[in-house]
Amino acid sequence: MYAARTFVALTTLSGGTAVEVGRAADIPRTRVYDAVDELSEAGLVDIDDTTPKRFTPVGVAEAADLLLGESETRAETLQDALTTLEAERDRS
């Protein structure tokens, strides 16, 4: 939940510090860091190693592509797992 709100705030602000994002998203500053780490791992936010740290979101189109790709990968993984389970059940 914090990650989504953080990404929306960063997109609205075109980037910012934890304090700025926390104010814009109405979330605690300490939770912004956790959310930004999660978003960074997903490739949705760049972290500038400055003091204070600044966070910059990727563009909306790039974010949509990344999230769509992740969803497709999860769906394919689920389909493969279900196919394997069905094949094992049929052999029993």
N, C-alpha and C positions, 0 to 999 in steps of 0.2 A: 504494500500500500504506500509506504513512504517513497519507494523507488519511483512509482508512477507520478506521484505529486511532485517529487524532486525534478523529474524529467520535464514535466509541464512547466514548472517554475523556471528552470534553466532555459527552456525554449522561449518562454515569454520574455525573460531578461536578456537573452542572447549570451548567457553565461553569468558567472558571479562567484562570490565567496560563500562559505557556509552560512555566514550571518545573513547575507542578502537573500540566499535561497531559502533559508529557514523562515525569514520574515514573509517572503512572497508565497511560500507554500504553507505557512502556518504550522510548521513542524519544528521540534527542538533541534537546535544547531548540531548537537551530538549525533542525532539520527541522520542528519544530512550526510555526514561522513560515511556511515554504513550504507546509505542508499546510493551515494556516488560510487563507492567501491563496487557495489552490485552492478550498477549501470556501466561502469568502466569495464568490468569483466565481460559484459555482454556487447561491448564495442559501441555503446551509445553515448559515452561521455569521455572527453579527454581531460586529464588532470594536469594542470601546470604546477610544477614544483616550485612555487614562489612562496613568499610570506606576506600575507596569508595565501593559502592555496586557492587557486582559481579553477573553476570547472566550466568547460565549454561543451555544449551538446553537439552531437552530429546533426546534420540537417534532417528535417522531417522525412523527406523521401528516403534517405539512407536508413533512418531508423525503421521506417515501415518495411523496407527490404530485408533488413536484418531480422526483424521480428517475424516476418512472413517465412523466411528461410528456416528459422528456429522451429516454427510451428509445423512446417512441412517435414522437417527432420524428425520431430517427435511423432508425427502421424505415421511416418514410414516405419519407425522403430516399433510402434504399437502394432501396426499391421503385420510386420515380420514376426513379432512375439505371438500374436494371435494365430497366425498361420502355423507356426511351429507347435503351439499347444493343440490345435485342431488335428494336425497330422499325428501327434503322439496319442491323442485320444482315439483316433481312428485305428491305430495299430493295436490298441488294447482290446 
